[in-house]
Amino acid sequence: MEFNYTTYDNNIYNVTPMTMDTMNYEYIIDNLDNSMNTSLCEPEQNDNIVSVNNIKNKIVNILNDTNTEDNINGSQTDKSSNKLVKLSELYDTFIEDYILMQTKYLECEKNLNKEIEESKSNIKKLELIMNFMDELDESDDNDSLNKNIIENMKLLSKYIEENNNLKEKRKNYIDAKKEINKYLIMIKKLNKMNTSNLCPLCLTNTLSIYLNPCGHTCCDKCYERLSNDTEKKCFLCRSRIMSKFPLYFS
């Protein structure tokens, strides 16, 4: 027996006979599923419900938006456009330069003091040379020998003059002092905002000691650096440090 099947297109009156051999079952099933899904998933809604549903969907889309995290990460990497990051970088650079300037200033001060002591010693030598030359001039014995001694003393005096670096060392110290004062002005401003226990010399470590007699404070590491200086003076006020005492916060 031969069975006849028919398929229907959009026109219910247009009937096309099909045999079992030419029938496409998947086509029939897919059409049935699509029609069922369409009828189930897209119910008829009035305009008010559609409007409210659109609002709901917009809110859901905002909640699911991941661009916020991307923007945060992007702002962290794009330092050139972030003023706070720039300020943080400037602060870090300021601390590094400040520490280097401290070292330079202390070195210039040390060199100046050393040159001052050498100059004082040279002054005494020159005074002895002048007195000795004066005695030689008054003596008539061995005049040629005396002249040789005087010439050698002149050479020694000239050597002392040429190797005296007091003027240069003083200039280096003055320049370093002017430069460090610029940093100290800024440090004073930072200290006015410093309500914690931050060392004013390194701006990194915690305060641990105070100095006698000036009363300024610093950390152990900075105190060791000051102690290595022969002058052993407070960096902030340049008062001589007599002793130190531990500093406690309660």
C-alpha positions as CSV (number, residue, x, y, z in Angstrom):
1,M,0.0,0.0,0.0
2,E,1.3,3.5,-0.8
3,F,0.8,6.3,1.7
4,N,0.4,9.8,0.6
5,Y,1.6,12.7,2.8
6,T,1.1,16.3,2.3
7,T,3.0,19.4,3.5
8,Y,1.5,22.8,3.9
9,D,3.1,26.1,3.2
10,N,1.7,29.4,4.3
11,N,-1.3,29.0,2.0
12,I,-3.5,26.3,3.6
13,Y,-5.1,25.7,0.2
14,N,-1.8,25.0,-1.5
15,V,-1.3,21.3,-0.9
16,T,1.6,19.4,-2.3
17,P,1.5,15.6,-2.2
18,M,4.7,13.9,-1.0
19,T,5.6,10.3,-0.9
20,M,7.4,8.6,2.0
21,D,10.6,8.4,0.1
22,T,10.8,12.1,-0.5
23,M,9.6,13.3,2.9
24,N,12.0,15.4,5.1
25,Y,11.2,14.6,8.8
26,E,13.7,17.1,10.2
27,Y,12.0,19.8,8.3
28,I,8.7,19.0,9.9
29,I,10.1,18.7,13.4
30,D,12.1,22.0,13.2
31,N,9.0,23.8,12.0
32,L,7.0,22.5,14.8
33,D,9.6,23.4,17.4
34,N,10.0,26.9,16.0
35,S,6.3,27.5,16.1
36,M,6.0,26.3,19.6
37,N,9.0,28.3,20.9
38,T,7.7,31.4,19.2
39,S,4.3,31.0,20.8
40,L,5.7,30.3,24.2
41,C,8.6,32.9,24.3
42,E,6.9,35.8,22.8
43,P,3.5,36.3,24.4
44,E,1.5,39.3,23.5
45,Q,2.3,42.3,25.7
46,N,0.7,45.7,25.9
47,D,2.8,48.9,25.4
48,N,3.1,49.6,29.1
49,I,4.6,46.2,29.9
50,V,7.0,46.5,27.0
51,S,8.1,49.9,28.2
52,V,8.7,48.7,31.8
53,N,10.5,45.6,30.4
54,N,12.9,47.8,28.4
55,I,13.7,49.8,31.5
56,K,14.4,46.6,33.4
57,N,16.7,45.3,30.6
58,K,18.7,48.6,30.6
59,I,19.3,48.2,34.4
60,V,20.3,44.6,34.0
61,N,22.7,45.6,31.2
62,I,24.3,48.2,33.5
63,L,24.7,45.7,36.3
64,N,26.3,43.3,33.9
65,D,28.6,45.9,32.4
66,T,32.3,45.0,33.1
67,N,33.7,48.2,31.7
68,T,34.0,49.7,35.2
69,E,36.8,47.3,36.1
70,D,38.5,47.9,32.8
71,N,38.3,51.7,33.4
72,I,39.8,51.3,36.8
73,N,42.6,49.2,35.6
74,G,43.2,51.5,32.7
75,S,43.4,54.6,34.9
76,Q,46.0,52.8,37.0
77,T,48.2,52.1,34.1
78,D,47.7,55.4,32.3
79,K,49.8,57.5,34.8
80,S,50.1,60.4,32.6
81,S,46.5,61.3,32.9
82,N,46.2,60.7,36.6
83,K,47.1,63.7,38.7
84,L,47.2,61.7,41.9
85,V,49.7,59.2,40.5
86,K,51.8,62.1,39.3
87,L,51.7,63.6,42.7
88,S,52.8,60.3,44.2
89,E,55.7,60.0,41.8
90,L,56.8,63.6,42.5
91,Y,56.7,62.8,46.3
92,D,58.9,59.7,45.8
93,T,61.3,61.7,43.6
94,F,61.4,64.5,46.2
95,I,62.4,62.0,49.0
96,E,65.1,60.5,46.8
97,D,66.5,63.9,45.9
98,Y,66.2,65.1,49.5
99,I,68.3,62.2,50.8
100,L,70.9,62.7,48.1
101,M,71.0,66.4,48.9
102,Q,71.5,65.7,52.6
103,T,74.5,63.5,51.8
104,K,75.9,66.2,49.5
105,Y,75.4,68.9,52.1
106,L,77.0,67.0,54.9
107,E,79.9,66.1,52.7
108,C,80.4,69.8,51.8
109,E,80.3,70.8,55.4
110,K,82.8,68.1,56.3
111,N,85.2,69.2,53.6
112,L,84.9,72.8,54.6
113,N,85.6,72.1,58.2
114,K,88.6,70.0,57.2
115,E,89.9,72.8,55.0
116,I,89.4,75.3,57.8
117,E,91.6,73.2,60.1
118,E,94.2,72.9,57.4
119,S,94.2,76.6,56.7
120,K,94.7,77.3,60.4
121,S,97.7,75.0,60.4
122,N,99.0,76.7,57.3
123,I,98.7,80.1,58.9
124,K,100.9,79.0,61.7
125,K,103.4,77.6,59.3
126,L,103.5,80.9,57.4
127,E,103.9,82.8,60.6
128,L,106.9,80.6,61.5
129,I,108.4,81.1,58.0
130,M,108.1,84.9,58.3
131,N,109.7,84.9,61.7
132,F,112.5,82.6,60.5
133,M,113.1,84.7,57.4
134,D,113.2,87.8,59.4
135,E,116.0,86.3,61.6
136,L,117.9,85.2,58.5
137,D,117.8,88.7,57.1
138,E,119.4,90.1,60.2
139,S,122.2,87.6,60.1
140,D,125.2,88.3,57.9
141,D,126.8,84.9,58.2
142,N,126.6,82.5,55.2
143,D,124.6,84.9,53.2
144,S,124.3,82.6,50.2
145,L,123.0,79.8,52.4
146,N,120.5,82.1,53.9
147,K,119.3,83.1,50.5
148,N,118.8,79.5,49.5
149,I,116.8,78.9,52.7
150,I,114.7,82.0,52.1
151,E,114.0,80.9,48.5
152,N,112.9,77.5,49.7
153,M,110.6,79.1,52.2
154,K,109.1,81.2,49.5
155,L,108.5,78.1,47.5
156,L,106.8,76.5,50.5
157,S,104.7,79.6,51.0
158,K,103.7,79.5,47.3
159,Y,102.8,75.8,47.6
160,I,100.6,76.5,50.6
161,E,98.8,79.3,48.7
162,E,98.3,77.2,45.5
163,N,97.0,74.2,47.5
164,N,94.6,76.1,49.7
165,N,91.1,75.2,48.7
166,L,89.3,77.1,51.4
167,K,87.6,79.5,49.0
168,E,86.3,76.6,46.8
169,K,85.2,74.5,49.7
170,R,83.3,77.5,51.2
171,K,81.6,78.1,47.9
172,N,80.5,74.5,47.6
173,Y,79.2,74.6,51.2
174,I,77.2,77.8,50.6
175,D,75.7,76.4,47.4
176,A,74.7,73.1,49.1
177,K,73.3,75.1,52.1
178,K,71.1,77.2,49.8
179,E,69.9,74.1,48.0
180,I,69.1,72.1,51.2
181,N,67.2,75.1,52.6
182,K,64.8,74.8,49.7
183,Y,64.1,71.2,50.8
184,L,63.8,72.2,54.4
185,I,61.1,74.8,53.6
186,M,59.1,72.0,52.0
187,I,59.9,69.6,54.9
188,K,58.5,72.2,57.4
189,K,55.3,72.3,55.3
190,L,55.0,68.6,55.3
191,N,55.7,68.4,59.0
192,K,52.7,70.7,59.6
193,M,50.5,68.0,58.0
194,N,52.4,65.2,59.7
195,T,50.2,64.0,62.5
196,S,51.9,60.6,62.7
197,N,55.4,59.6,63.7
198,L,57.2,60.0,60.5
199,C,60.9,60.8,60.5
200,P,61.4,64.4,59.0
201,L,64.9,63.5,57.6
202,C,64.1,60.4,55.5
203,L,60.3,60.7,55.4
204,T,60.1,56.9,55.5
205,N,61.0,55.4,58.9
206,T,59.2,55.8,62.2
207,L,60.5,58.3,64.8
208,S,62.4,56.6,67.5
209,I,64.6,59.1,69.3
210,Y,64.8,62.8,70.2
211,L,68.0,64.8,70.4
212,N,69.5,66.7,73.3
213,P,69.5,69.7,73.7
214,C,67.6,70.9,70.6
215,G,64.7,68.4,71.0
216,H,64.4,67.6,67.3
217,T,63.4,64.0,66.5
218,C,64.5,61.4,63.9
219,C,64.8,57.7,63.4
220,D,67.7,55.4,64.4
221,K,69.0,55.1,60.8
222,C,69.2,58.9,60.3
223,Y,70.8,59.3,63.7
224,E,73.6,56.9,62.7
225,R,74.2,58.9,59.6
226,L,74.5,62.1,61.6
227,S,76.7,60.4,64.1
228,N,79.2,59.5,61.4
229,D,79.7,63.2,60.9
230,T,82.6,64.5,63.0
231,E,80.5,67.6,63.8
232,K,77.6,65.5,65.1
233,K,75.0,68.2,64.6
234,C,71.3,68.1,64.3
235,F,70.4,68.3,60.6
236,L,67.4,70.6,61.1
237,C,68.9,73.3,63.3
238,R,72.6,72.4,63.2
239,S,72.9,72.5,67.0
240,R,75.5,70.2,68.4
241,I,74.1,66.8,69.6
242,M,75.1,66.1,73.2
243,S,73.1,62.9,73.6
244,K,70.0,61.1,72.4
245,F,67.0,59.6,74.2
246,P,64.4,57.0,73.1
247,L,61.0,58.4,72.0
248,Y,57.8,56.5,72.9
249,F,54.3,57.0,71.6
250,S,51.3,56.1,73.8
